[in-house]
Amino acid sequence: MNVKPPDSPQPTGTSIPQLLQETARQIDDLLADFLPGSAGPTVAVVAAMHHSLQGGKRLRPLVVMQAAETFGLPATAALPTACAFELLHTATLIHDDLPAIDDSPLRRGRPSCHTAFGQATAVLAGDALIIAAYSALARQASVADVQAEAVLRVISEFADYSGAAGLIGGEAADIHGESVEPDADLLAYIHLNKTAKLFIAAARAGAILAEATEEQIALISNYAEKMGLLFQATDDILYVSGQEETLGKPVGADQAAAKQTYPALLGLAGAREHVQKLATEAKGLAAQLPRNQQFWQELIDLIVTRQA
C-alpha cells in the first residue's frame, strides 16, 4: 500500500462534518487494500465484508488522525491505524447484530450482515475484518517518520483495549445486564468497556504514533474516555427518542431487550443531565490539549446534538 504524503493541517474554519466527510473519503480509499480478492468459495464472505463497511460515521478513524495531529504528526500519516479501528469497529457491529446477541435486522440504514448474507457468512466476515485490522496496524510501520516501537505499542494496546478486558468484556457484560435490574455500577462498566475503550485506544494510538509524552497520552486518554461515555449515553437516549429512518437501526430495541441504559436507570431527563455532565468534563480536558482544542470541544457538541 502506498500511503499518501501527509496533507497540511486542516484549516481553522473546517467544520467537524467536513472533517468527517474528508476522513471517510480517505479511509474508504484505503479500506479495500486490506480486504482480499474474491474468487470461488470466498465470494460471499468478501462481499459481506464490503457490504458491512459501507456507510458509518468513521468517527474512530477521525479520532486517531486528529490525535496524531494534535501532538505534531500529520493526520494522514496515521491512516493505516485509522483504517484498523474502522475494520475492528465494523466487525463488532456484525457480531453485535447477530440473533444470538441483539438480533438486529438493520445497520447503517441497510440490512445487517446476517440479514443479507446469513449467520454463518456474517460470523466469518466479522472474523476476517478483525484479522484485516491487524494487517492494517502492521502496515503502519511502512509510513515514514513513524517509529517501529510506537507501532508495536499501538498493536499491543489495540489488543488490550478490544479484548476480554475491554470491548469484548463490555459486550459480555451488556448481555448479562439484560437479565438483571438496572444497576449503576454494571452500566458504568458496560459503557466504559463496550464503547469508551475503543475511543480511548484510538486517541492513544494517534498520540503514541506522534511520540507524545506519557503525560500527554494520559490527558487525551481521559478526554477520550469522557467522549466515549458521552457517545454511548447519547446512543441510549436516541434508542428511546430517535427516529429509525435517521438512526439507520431499530428504535426501542434496548427497551425490548431490557438493556442496561441510562434512560432505564435515571429516566430520560436524568439521562440528559448525565450527558451534559460528561460533555462539560470532556470540554474541560480538551482545553488542556496542546493543539486543536477547538476541534475536540466542537466534537463534543456534535455528539451531544447528533440524531444518528
Phi, psi and omega in degrees: 000132175262111179281135181299148174302146181303137174282165172287159180305151180297139178299151185304324185277003182289129182279160178299315177303322177295318178296320178297319178296316180293319177297316179300319179297314181295316180295314182296328177294333185258337188304322182298335179296338183257005178253145181285162170289160182244129177201145177061227187292345182273356187304313185294318181295314180294320177298321178294323177297312179298317180304314186286336180279351181288140177078196182092158185279335187062035183288320180295317173301321178299319179297316178304309187291320180286330175294318176301313181294325179302329182250020166103001177259130179306137187305319184290344176293341181261012185302316180301318178293321177301319177298322180301318180293324177290321178298314179294314180302316180296321177300317181294327177293318178302311182291323179298326183281348185299152179305329181290344181244273183259344179052054183262128180277346185234147173206128179056035177076010181228167175303135177298164189301314182289333176293321183277328190235356182094156187294316183298315180294323179296317178300314181293322179296318177297316178301315182295325179292324177297315178296320177299327179299321179289330173297318179295319178298317180296325180294340179301330182294344181275357182275130179299148176072011174246128184280139180300323180297324178293319179297317179298319178295319179298317179299315180298314180292324177304315179293317182296313185285339182258356186271203185295336176267010181221242186304312182295321176298322177295322177295318178297318178295325178298317178295315178301322184297340179292342185256004180230165179292157177308130185222124187297316182294317179295318180297317178298320179296316181299311183295320180296313188275314184292325187241306189294325187296330178288326174293319177300313180299322180295314180294317179296321181300311179299318180293319180295316178298329179276002180060041174294160176287164179298324177296319179292321178297319179296321181296311182287335173296316179296318176300311184295328176297312179298319181296317180294319176297320178297316181301316182289324178296321176291327174301315179305316181291318181296327178292344177262317190245357184278181179247130185300322182292334177276317181292326184079015178206162186296140174264142178091356182293325180297316179295317182297326181269002181058043179292154171284112180220162178290323173300323178291324183279316189246352190084164184297317180296318178295322178297320179292325175295320178298319178299315181295324178296314178298320181297317179297316180296317180296319181294324177297321177290321179300325181295342181269352181289152186285344186201158174061029181300322181297318178302310185294327178286319179292331176298323177296316178300319180297318180295318181297321187263359185295155178245001181211000000 
